[in-house]
Each structure stands twice: as C-alpha cells, then as structure tokens.
Amino acid sequence: MKKILDWNRYIEKAVQTVSEGIVMLINRNGALPLSKNEEVAVFGRIQLHYYKSGTGSGGMVNVSKVTGIVDGLRESGVPVNEELYSVYEKWDEKNPFDPGEGWGTEPWSQKEMPLEDEFVERIAAQCKTAVVIIGRTAGEEQDNREEDGAFFLSETERDMIRKVRKAFPKMIVLLNTGGIMNTLFIEENEPDALLYVWQGGMTGGTGTARVLTGEVSPSGKLTDTAAFKIADYPAAEYFGDKERNFYAEDIYVGYRYFETFAKEKVHFPFGYGLSYTTFDVKVNGTSSKAYRDYSEYTSVFDITVKNTGNYSGKEVVQIYCEAPQGKLGKSLRVLCGFKKTKKLRPGEEERFTIEVPLSEAASYDDSGVTGHRSCFVLEAGEYKFYAGTDVRSAKPVSSVTLENTEVIKKLSQCVAPVLPFKRMRPELQNDGTYKVVFEDVPLLEADENKKRLDNLPPEIPYTGDRGIKLKDVRNRSRTMDEFIAQLSDNDLACIIRGEGMGSPKVTAGTASAFGGVTDSLKDFGIPCGCCADGPSGMRLDCGIKAFSLPNGTMIASTFNPELVTELFEFTGYEMAENKVDCLLGPGMNIHRHPLNGRNFEYFSEDPYLTGIMACAELEGLHRSGSEGTIKHFCGNNQETGRLVIDSVISERALREIYLKGFEMVIKNTGARTVMTTYGSLNGLWTAGHYDLDTSVLRNEWGFEGMVMTDWWADINERGEKQCKNNFAAMARAQNDVYMVCSDSADHDDNTLSSLADGTLTRAELQRNAANICRFLMNTNAMKRLEGTYEKTEIINRPEEDEGSDAPVVFYELENEIEIPFENVKTDKGCIYCYELTITTPGAFEAEITASSKNSETAQIPVTYFCNGTVCATYTFNGTGGKYVSEVRSVNMYSRFNTVRFYFGQSGLDIKSIRYRLVKPFERRHD
C-alpha cells in the first residue's frame, strides 16, 4: 500500500493538538468565547513574534511561515484593531527583536512597547475587548530566573496590564510561554480570562484562535502544579547549584508534595483546566480483575461523563490512588489512570472504563524497612482511589485492602547514591495532617565493576571478511554473531563513533551519521543512520523547511494520547522523506522545578503522564516506520551547569519518578534508541554508567536497542575526572555510540589502547556493534541502501514548505577561502545555505562584499547562522551600486559546519564571502 502524507491533515492534526492543549485558568463575565462581530484590540509585541517553541536543539525548526495569534484571529473572522496593530509594527521596526548571538543566549523575554494612557483610552473607545499577549521563550543551556522579565512580568508589562485593565471593559490575557510563570500580578488586576496558550509550533495561532472564538472549547489540563511562589516548590532549596544537586525532596515532586504537605500553597492544582461548558462526572461502580497475584490485580472504573452546559466540549477524568503510609511513607495522591472523552454536545454523555493496575501504586524499598529490600512492594493496608477532573477535585470512589505486604517485583540495588544526604518523608500529626521530616538515604553497596566482570559477554572469534552482509542477518540467512565476527578491532573502534554535526554522509544539516561511517563498515553493508533534533520537529540546519510541532508541555496538556499518536505518525512520514531515521525525542525528563529552562521540551512533573505521552509519540513514529530517541536518560532536570552537575538522587526516587516514564516506553512501545545525559548521576557521568545503561535499561527492562551519548558528552570512571575521549568507559557501560566525532575514521579516543591493555574487551565492543547493527538493519536507512524503500507521496504541501532537490555545496576551508555568491537569490525572506568542512577549528573573520542601489538610509539586514545558531548580523545601507565589505567574527568549533544566511530585506547584491582563520582553538576531544 502506497504511503501518502497529506499536508492538510498534518496541519489539521497539529491545530487540533494546540486547541486541546490550551489551559484556561480563568473565564468570567462572558469574556470568552469572543464574538466574531466585535473588534478586539491586541496588546503586546509578541503578537508580531509568536513563540512557536523554545530555543536550542528542541526548537530550531526552519519554517516558511509561523501563524501567530493575530493571524489566527484574522483567519477566523475576528476583526482586529488595525490602528493598534500598525503602531506595534512601526515600533517593532525601530526596536528589532533580539535573538541573541550564539548558543543559548536569546533573552527570556523581549523589550515591551511602552504605552501612554491617552493612546490606550483612544483604542478602548473603538472596541470593548482587549487581548494581552505575554511571551516567554525557554531554552537549552539556560534556566529561567526568578526576576522581572523572566518568571515575573517586567515593569513595562505590568504597566501595560494596569493601563489596559483600566481602559477596557474586558481584558483577556494569553501566556505564550514554554512553562509555568508567575501570574499573581495579572490576577490582581482581575483579568476576565487567563489562558496558557503555551508554544504551539508553526500553526499555534490557528489553534489558539479556535479556542478564543469558541469553535473549540478548551480542554487542556495543567501538567504541573502552579504554586504561589517559587520558594513553595519542594526542590527550590536544592535547585540551581552548578556543581551538585541533592534531590532531598525525593519522591515528593510537584503535586505529590503539595497534596501531602502543603495544600495551602497551591494556586492552580495539577490537572486543572476550565471549559466553556460544564460536565457531570459519575463513577457508576468499580469492579476488579484478580489474577494470580496482586502484581496483576486491576481495578476497573465504570464512568459516565455528561455535558451539562451549553457548549460542546471534552473533559478529562483522572484517577488517583492514596496508598497506606506503611513503613516507607507515601504521597497522598498518585496519578494512575486518565481518559479524555470524545467531543460531547450539550446534554450528551459518554460511558467508558478506566483500568488501573494496583501495581501502579507500588513503592520501591531501597532500605529494607519493609523486609523486602530492593523490591517494589504493596504495603499492607487500604488503597483508596479517587476520581475527578484534577488532583484537588478528585473524590473517593473505591478502595482495596491488603492484609499483608505483597512483593510486586524483586530487583537488586542499582544506581544508588554514594554521597550521604537526607530526604523527605511524612510524619503523621495529631490533627491528621503530615509534616516533613528527614531520614538518611541508603547508599550504594553493590560493586559496579564486579557486576560488569560477572556479566562479560563471550568473545566471538575473529574471522575476517567472509562476504556476509548485514542484510543477510536481517534475512536470517546468517546470524548476527557470524556477521560481527568479520569486524576488525579498527572496525569495532570506528562503529562506536558517530560523526557530525552536519556530516556529509547523511542529510545535510542534521545532527549525526552513525553506523556505516567508514568505507570498511559500508563494505559490510552497514548503512549510515541519520539523527535529527528534536522533539518539536526536525532541525535541518541546511535550510530545508520542516513542520514545527507544539512543544512537549502543550502536547501533554491535551491528556489525549490517541491524538498525539496521530500527529506523530505524520511526523514519521516527514522524517522518512528527509532521510532522517531517528528523531532526537521525545524528551522525557521530569518538571522537577518550574525554572528548568528545558521544561518546554518535556511533558510534566508526573512520571505516569510523561510515560503515557512519550509512548503515544513513539507509537506514531513506529506506525510510519520511523524511530524516536527517548532522552535524556536520566536526571537532566536543570540546564545550569548541565555538562558537569552531579545529580544526587535516591534509588527510590529514581525508580518511582525519574526512571518510570522511560521504563513505560521501553516495555510498552519497543523503543529502540535511548540518549543519555550530559551530566553525572550519583557520581558517574551517564555516558559511562554501567548500572544505568546495562543493569537497569537492558538487564531489568529487556532493552535490546542502541544507546547514544548526548552531543560531545563527558565520560568518567568512578572517582575520576570526566573527559570526552574515554570511549572505553562508554563502551563498557554499553552506551553504544559517542555523539559526535569530527571524523569517525580518525579520532583521538582510548578505544584501541584500552583493548591493548585489557581494560576493555573485544567482546564488549562486539556487543556494542551488534546493538548498533541490530537497530540499523530494521530502519529506512537499510531500505535506502538496498534500494527497497518506497518513497512517501506528499500531497497538498505548499510550495514554500517543500524541500529543495538541489544538493548542498560543500567547501573545504583550511586557512582562507572566498566563496562566490553568483545567482544567489537575496530577496526578503530568502535563505541560502552551504557546508564548510574546516581543517582547523578556530575564530574566523567572515567578510561579505556586497552592493545595493537602495538609498543611503536603507537598512538591509543579513543574519548569519552556523549549525542553526545566530553567529552574526550584517546590516548594509544603500551603496550607490558600489561594492563595500563588512567583516564579522565567527567561531567554528566543529569540523562540519552548516552555514545559513537569512535575508531580512530585498535590494542586496552579494558578490562573495571570504573566510580567514584568525586564531586556532586549542585541540579538544570532540
């Protein structure tokens, strides 16, 4: 059957995701939905610069067009005050948007346009309703800050809110953000409506307008608890240190903490979100499915939801469990099931069931206090179940009582901390409440190296090339062992080196090539697999357009995994067309703290919701024959110091919170690629963490796929300083591929020397090679190599969104080169790309020679990107047709560099760009 990707259906599914992911916190005085017969005034400069996503690898998707909120309102037929819009446009031209220069430098918010009372009052005389848009980016490499213009409003934004509120009968505030921000000042000014519209990708404005106009009733739910203050969050005292972060709150993350210890500190509870209509949720009864033991005991909730209001809409029913405190101590609420209804008309009802395995309420005993150390247990006592539409509104509906403590799963100590610290636990008070007390955390006792030595694989005797190709293994005419036996020591050393970024061996401008990265490996029929960032759509730095998806938080806020699966099936077909085999996502880390800069990529503070949504994305990619790489495994919950920070986490918190989502995806979807983190987990950098990458991931969960490092990650031995070239430690841990090297055939790592001195065995490298090949032989890369891949037909895609069939030109740069720009189109909005392969990384001068016949006062900006990051901006004036030159300094750290120019205005004739090496960088292991 021919594969067809209908671009219109892709857009519609993304728009639906946006509409269902928007969370409405406040709606009063009939503010929403908007009437299409009444003009609205839109305030806030972000109306001109809708944040489709955050920054960094999770957001750098090239698009031809972003539909902002004003665009969406106009498309939907809502009249927008054009005088006000024009004033913002003119101010914006004189106060250009600041994208920052370099990686992770974009400011958290943009300068806002000051407003005069008289002007606001004049606009208010023309229309009754104001829509105020507050924008915040989010980003890799930087955390949010508890300051004005970041987590709080800036003074200019506060002034805007005050003046608009004073002048307009109705004020609606939209938060175009990557995550939670402080809304107290907004609420003090009594907005008529307040909504998190998140970051909705390139179609975000269309989906937002559907909610604002009532075409879709909001049905999104908060995936995090909104507390009154940052200091109220349980991780607040332990977040932000650049060297070491003790997870003293342990399992009490987000609502698990607030519902147990601090209900009064909750502003909006987890799972909260309003609709234009009302619903009656009724639990008709609860039955059970009892099997051999309590590990398979399941409660079945029979539920009816009726729309009792005047608008059509959807509702989310959430099931929570309260386990007995026992000897371990538990949180008073744990999400263990949910379901979103279909669209219900007024008066319509839907009946369905939600099944909840009792094992979802099991706790991990890392101390032995229950008598069952290193086991998941159900302690004796009453297990109470609650149903509702958020964690706070959920009411008791049933219970199960266990007479004895039941062991659900027997494990062994893994990934435990080595540094002593204390963690939270509840202590019951006389009034029936719980207060926080602290207990010592059990420390690592198991011998990690002994585990490795006791589980060394047998070496496969070397045979040399016997003519066996990887396709023979896939076709089952030969075994994987027979194939791997042919690989020499050098082959085995090369195959664990990914190459990039921007390797010419795969799609231009992508993150890496891996697998058949040398001529010898290719001769064995090993294809080159291609990875591309990221969770919000493909990052193709060569300028090819891709579909920009809603961010992770918005996707999870839909509480609709079926919808997400449908969306990502389209993404998988788009990947295949661009010869991308692995999308580096979904991101699955926990929203431990609201200031984490990368929360926008991730889903939630809750591991169960995280696991369900990640499963949905993977299922969609798998339906289309593509693959996602689940990341960052694990404990990447802070961007500050992320390359070096040691996350110190108890084994219980790891297994119940930070590993749970990953486990769900591995066991339920057959995920085949995993990415480790930059940092250290309990004293070992995750890129070389045997307990994490082998004992837990493979031996306990049964993972049979490929593990990769994050890009240019550090690795260490226990107690030793980290570095970037200890590939032996990586290989021993069964982290299979180092991402990335400049040249996979020639890299300064210790693989071969470690083979020679016996600290790394050939059998371990053979095991890594088999993991890589086992993955690759079932990918589209393998089909492309064999010529059996059936190309997907894409229909209804606008011409401006189509990729170019023209090959990307590669230039070799040693010390100096001049690149001609003949026949390069430089009209406004155009993009031009090429690849630079450099001999010596360093600081370069990049001199553009150009002319313009425009007037002397004309301003013609040219933005220079390198590997997706803004490195420089050139601004030319009219030159009377004479050629002039402008020089900028650019740094190039990698061997392969994708250069992209964006032309902001027409009228520039570029003759050439000349590069000169100014200062070589000291050699680094990359």
Beta strands, then each sheet from edge to edge (+ up, - down):
strand 1: 4-6
strand 2: 23-27
strand 3: 40-43
strand 4: 129-135
strand 5: 170-176
strand 6: 193-196
strand 7: 226-227
strand 8: 244-246
strand 9: 266-268
strand 10: 279-289
strand 11: 298-307
strand 12: 316-322
strand 13: 334-340
strand 14: 349-357
strand 15: 363-365
strand 16: 375-378
strand 17: 381-388
strand 18: 395-402
strand 19: 406-410
strand 20: 422-428
strand 21: 434-440
strand 22: 497-499
strand 23: 512-515
strand 24: 528-533
strand 25: 582-584
strand 26: 627-633
strand 27: 646-648
strand 28: 673-676
strand 29: 680-681
strand 30: 684-685
strand 31: 706-708
strand 32: 738-741
strand 33: 793-795
strand 34: 810-813
strand 35: 816-820
strand 36: 831-838
strand 37: 842-851
strand 38: 860-866
strand 39: 869-876
strand 40: 884-892
strand 41: 896-903
strand 42: 909-920
sheet 1: 1+ 33+
sheet 2: 2+ 6- 5- 4- 3-
sheet 3: 7+ 9-
sheet 4: 8+ 27+ 29+ 30-
sheet 5: 10+ 11- 14+
sheet 6: 13+ 12- 17+ 18-
sheet 7: 15+ 16- 19+
sheet 8: 20+ 21-
sheet 9: 22+ 32+
sheet 10: 23+ 24- 25- 26- 28- 31-
sheet 11: 34+ 36+ 41- 38+ 39-
sheet 12: 35+ 42- 37+ 40-
end
